[in-house]
Amino acid sequence: MNASISDPVELTVVIPVYNERARLPPTLDRVRAHLDGGPDRWELIVVDDGSTDGSARPVRAAARRDPRVRLLRTPANRGKGHAVRTGVLASRGRLVLVTDADLATPVEELARLRDGLAPGFAAAIGSRAGAHRHPLRLAPARLGRLLIRALAVRGITDTQCGFKLFDGGRARAAFAVARVDGWGFDVEILCLFARRGWPVAEIPVRWTHRPGSKIRPVDYAKVLGEVVLVRLRHGRRPA
């Protein structure tokens, strides 16, 4: 509890948030309780991406009670990719978990991802294959997956699940050169891992749709535009 902010830890959890004040108190309590149930030294970084609803308040309150909780803020809404990048680059963990504030994938699924890293993979990412998806989101999601595989990331079924565990050093190296600020940041990071020959395991996880999603139908088009930029910036996917 009295460790310096510069000391390494075993696990960093990064949660990007934008106008999530109502969700945050139970989410912070659940994540902290789960982490306290394990043996690891950990830190929890919440990145407030320019929220206007006071999302920072419950995080500040948690940080006063527990110095392992850290709040980072951006003055304006820059996008989920920018928020995650900010958190990962500030992390100290040997492992870095990125998860969403709604806990659509329960934090308890972390054990599955850790098992997936055991054989030497550089990342283990959650997959929602088989999970019930809203019909209005299912068709664009399927089209998006086809284009992502064609243009940027081969061999991964679900690049967009918001539950990913990374080797910390490699995550910080990849995010340091990443540039996508929006929803398509996952594609860029997985593309960078592939180009460096860092293997990624895709692990089925429990996932439940949560109301209040920030992604709108128009955002699917933006993601595809970001995928094209990833292709142009980083070249063709490995054969």
N, C-alpha and C positions, 0 to 999 in steps of 0.2 A: 504493500500500500504506500510506502514511503519511497519507492524507487524514483530515481531521476527521470525526467522526461526524455533524456538522451539514452537511457539504458535500453538494451534490446529486450524484447519480450517474445514469448513463443507464438502468440496469436494476436493479430490485430483484426478487429471487426470494423468495417467501414459501412456506414449507413448514409446515403445521400437523401436529403429531404427537401421538399418544396411544399409549403403550406400543409404540414402534417401535424399540427399541434394536437388535434384530438387523438391521433393514433399514438403519439410518442410516449406518453407516460406508461401505458401497459407494455408497449414494445420494449422500452428501456428496461423495465422491471423483468420482463421475461428473458431478455438476452443476458442481462447481468446474472440472474438466478441460474441460468443454464451454465454460463461460464464459471461461476463460482462453484458449481457442482463437479468441475473437473480439476485436474492437477496443474493446469497451465498458468503461467503468468500471462496476463492479457491486458489489452487496452481496447477501448471502444471509442471510435472517432465518428462523430456525427457532423456531416457537412451541410450547413443550412445554405441552400442555393437561392439567396435573395427572397426568402419567404416574407409575406406581408401579414401573416396571421399570428405572429408571436411564437413561431415554432421553436425559437431559441430558448424560450423561458423554461420549459420542462428540462431541457438539456442542461442549462445552467444550474438548475436546482439539483439534478442528478450529479453534476460535476462537483458541486459543493459537498455533497455527501460522500462522493467516491472519486478521488483524483485520477482513477484509471479511465474515467469518462472525460473525453475532450470534445470541445465544440470549436469547429472552424466555420467561418462565415464568409460568403462572397457578397459584395454590396448590391449586386443586381443578379437577376435570374439569368444564368449563362447556359443552363442545360445540364441534364443528368451526367453526360460524359465529363463535363468540366468538373462537376461536383465529385464524381468518383475519382477522377485524376488527382484532384486536390487532396482527397483523403489518402489515397494510396501513396502519393509522394511524401506525405507527412508520417506515414506508418513506420513502425519499428519492428514489426513482427517477422519472425522466421516464416510464418504463414500469414496470408492476408485473405480474409473472407469478405466479399462484397455481398450485401443482402439488402433487400428493400424494406422500407419502414412498415409496410403492411404485413410483413411476415407471411406472405402468400405461400411461401415455402417455409415451414417451421424451422426455427433455429436448431431444433433437435436433429434435423437432417445433416447437420455438419459432420456427424460421425460417418455417414455414407461417403461424403466427399473425402474425408481424411483417409478412409480405407482405399479410396480410388487413387490417392497419391502414393500409397505405399509401394507399388512396383517401380517407382522412379519417375512418374509423370511430373511435369512442371505445373500442371493445373488440373483440377477436377471441377467440371462445370455441371450444374444441375440440368436435367432434361425433363420437360413436361410431357413427353410422349405418353399418350394414353390418358392424360388428364382431360377433364371436361372443359371445353373452351366455349365462350359465348359465340353463337352462330355468326354475329356480325363481325367478329374479329377473326374467325377461323379461316375464311376464304382469303383475305389479304395476308394473313400470316403464312398460309401455305404458299401463295405466290412469292412472298418475300423470301421464304426459305429456298425456293428454287433459284431465284436470282442471286441470292447470297452465295449459294454453292457454285453457281456458274461463274460468278465474277470474282469472288474473294476467298471464301473458306470452303475447302473441300472436306468431306468426311464427317461433318458435324451436323446433326439433325436439328438441334435447337440452340442457336447462338444467343437468343435473347432472354433466356431465363435469368431472372435477377438474383441468382444464388450461385456464386462462383468462388472457389478456393484456389489461391495461387501460391506457388513458391514466392516468398516475399521479395527476394533479391531480383528474380526475373520479372516479377510484376512491376517493381519500381523502375527497372530498366526499360520495359516496354512502355509504360505510361509516360516516362520522361520524353519519349519521342512521338507519342500519340498526339493528334491534333483535333480529332472529332469531338465536339462539345455536346452533340445531341444524342438521340436514342441509339444511333448507329455505332456508338463507341465500342460496344462488345465486338462487333465485326472487325474493327481496326485492331483491337488488342489480340484477338485470336489469329488474325492475319499476321501480325508481327511475331507471335509465338511460332506459327507455322514456318515463317521464313527464316527463323533462327534454329529450326529443328528441335524446338522444345515440345515434347509430346503432351497432348491434352486428352484426358479421359472424360467421357460423357457418361454421367451417372443418373439413372432415373431417380427422381425425388417426388415426394408428395407435394402437390400444389393445388391450391383452392383459389378460385377467382374471388377477389375482394372488390367491393363497390368503391367508387371514388378514384378510379384509375386516372392518372394525368395524361395518358396517351390518347389522342383523338384520331379519328379516321384519317385526317389530313397528315398526321404525323407519319403514317406508313409510307406516304410518298416522300417525305423528308428523309426517312431512313434509307430508302432506296437511292436517293440522291447522294447521301453520305457514303453508301456502299460504292457507288461509281467513283466518288472522290478517293476512297481507299484504294480502289483498283488503279487509278491514275497515279496516286502518290507512291504506292508501294509495289507497283508492277503486277505481273501475272502471278497467280497462285502457283505453288510448287506442283510439278507434275506428279 
